Amino acid sequence: MQPTVSALNLNYAFGQGNLLKPILTNINFDIYPGEIVILMGPSGSGKTTLLTLIGGLRSVQEGSLKILNQELHGASKRQLTTVRKQIGFIFQYHNLLKCLTVYGNVQMSLKLHSEIPKCEYRPRAIALLEAVGLADRVDYYPEKLSGGQKQRVAIARALVAQPKLLLADEPTSSLDSKSGRDVVDIIQRLAKEEGCSVLLVTHDNRILDIADRILQMEDGQLLNTLAQLPHPMERLARP
Ligand SMILES: Nc1ncnc2c1ncn2[C@@H]1O[C@H](COP(=O)(O)OP(=O)(O)OP(=O)(O)O)[C@@H](O)[C@H]1O
């Protein structure tokens, strides 16, 4: 089984010369198809930086980072765009467009994919909105929705094009505990149904049970490295 994400000796720094500030040091890990991995660690330890590298939103400086078999180190803008299109993103604040309805926000993701025929936009978007429990809010504007409902629209938007990888940065931090629970339950259910790998950054201890694996980051290093972890096939084989 090919990993969805594969990081090898990955280093990253902000700044240059005397002001060089190492942020990520010798990061090694893999994420396999269908796995849900939670990334935890103190504020400033480098979690968001790692997530944005994986999402092709920053350039890899040193080491290897393969996403869906595409090496991001040295990748062209075009290659990065192609990789980004295959990833679903969910951020702390849903980032919905206020001027578009719920349907319009979800449909936007599909428009990035020229291979998806226009006639499929509506049925696909509605199916996802039903899956996140918002079938009756399709034509609403975001301002009429609660925080939890907005975040569920963001999930639908992230998953509607059936990405192989979902990156979520603090998806529950702006939500009360019940809405937060609903949001991660939906992420877990849809990810498993679609065989999508998930990397989720959180400080929220209440949602750790959805993880197949938890990675701890401290001062830009992963504490539990790949070498100490069982291979996913081994885990699956256990009773
Ligand atoms: N654009 C930037 N330029 C310089 N330093 C930065 C930049 N962005 C982040 N940093 C620094 O990099 C370090 C890691 O930041 P990062 O946002 O990845 O941490 P984090 O673990 O996600 O933190 P939090 O949990 O608070 O979101 C921090 O010390 C931060 O100040």
The ligand as an SDF file (V2000), in Angstrom:
LIG
                    3D

 31 33  0  0  0  0  0  0  0  0999 V2000
    5.5890   33.5660    8.5560 N   0  0  0  0  0  0  0  0  0  0  0  0
    6.3460   33.3290    9.6270 C   0  0  0  0  0  0  0  0  0  0  0  0
    7.5430   33.9390    9.7890 N   0  0  0  0  0  0  0  0  0  0  0  0
    8.3340   33.6960   10.8590 C   0  0  0  0  0  0  0  0  0  0  0  0
    7.9970   32.8280   11.8500 N   0  0  0  0  0  0  0  0  0  0  0  0
    6.8200   32.1930   11.7510 C   0  0  0  0  0  0  0  0  0  0  0  0
    5.9310   32.3980   10.6440 C   0  0  0  0  0  0  0  0  0  0  0  0
    4.8250   31.6210   10.8110 N   0  0  0  0  0  0  0  0  0  0  0  0
    5.0220   30.9580   11.9730 C   0  0  0  0  0  0  0  0  0  0  0  0
    6.2150   31.2990   12.5390 N   0  0  0  0  0  0  0  0  0  0  0  0
    6.7850   30.7580   13.7740 C   0  0  0  0  0  0  0  0  0  0  0  0
    6.9470   29.3620   13.5910 O   0  0  0  0  0  0  0  0  0  0  0  0
    6.7150   28.6670   14.7930 C   0  0  0  0  0  0  0  0  0  0  0  0
    5.7240   27.5560   14.5330 C   0  0  0  0  0  0  0  0  0  0  0  0
    4.4680   28.1400   14.2050 O   0  0  0  0  0  0  0  0  0  0  0  0
    3.1970   27.2340   13.8710 P   0  0  0  0  0  0  0  0  0  0  0  0
    2.0680   28.1580   13.5440 O   0  0  0  0  0  0  0  0  0  0  0  0
    3.5650   26.2080   12.8730 O   0  0  0  0  0  0  0  0  0  0  0  0
    2.9440   26.5320   15.2940 O   0  0  0  0  0  0  0  0  0  0  0  0
    1.6800   25.7320   15.8140 P   0  0  0  0  0  0  0  0  0  0  0  0
    2.2130   24.5290   16.4980 O   0  0  0  0  0  0  0  0  0  0  0  0
    0.7150   25.5100   14.7000 O   0  0  0  0  0  0  0  0  0  0  0  0
    1.0700   26.7440   16.8740 O   0  0  0  0  0  0  0  0  0  0  0  0
   -0.4630   26.9660   17.3270 P   0  0  0  0  0  0  0  0  0  0  0  0
   -0.8720   25.7120   18.0500 O   0  0  0  0  0  0  0  0  0  0  0  0
   -0.3860   28.1470   18.2230 O   0  0  0  0  0  0  0  0  0  0  0  0
   -1.2720   27.2230   16.0790 O   0  0  0  0  0  0  0  0  0  0  0  0
    6.2540   29.6940   15.8050 C   0  0  0  0  0  0  0  0  0  0  0  0
    7.3660   30.0360   16.6170 O   0  0  0  0  0  0  0  0  0  0  0  0
    5.8300   30.8640   14.9530 C   0  0  0  0  0  0  0  0  0  0  0  0
    6.0460   32.0880   15.6430 O   0  0  0  0  0  0  0  0  0  0  0  0
  1  2  1  0
  2  3  1  0
  2  7  2  0
  3  4  2  0
  4  5  1  0
  5  6  2  0
  6  7  1  0
  6 10  1  0
  7  8  1  0
  8  9  2  0
  9 10  1  0
 10 11  1  0
 11 12  1  0
 11 30  1  0
 12 13  1  0
 13 14  1  0
 13 28  1  0
 14 15  1  0
 15 16  1  0
 16 17  2  0
 16 18  1  0
 16 19  1  0
 19 20  1  0
 20 21  2  0
 20 22  1  0
 20 23  1  0
 23 24  1  0
 24 25  2  0
 24 26  1  0
 24 27  1  0
 28 29  1  0
 28 30  1  0
 30 31  1  0
M  END
$$$$
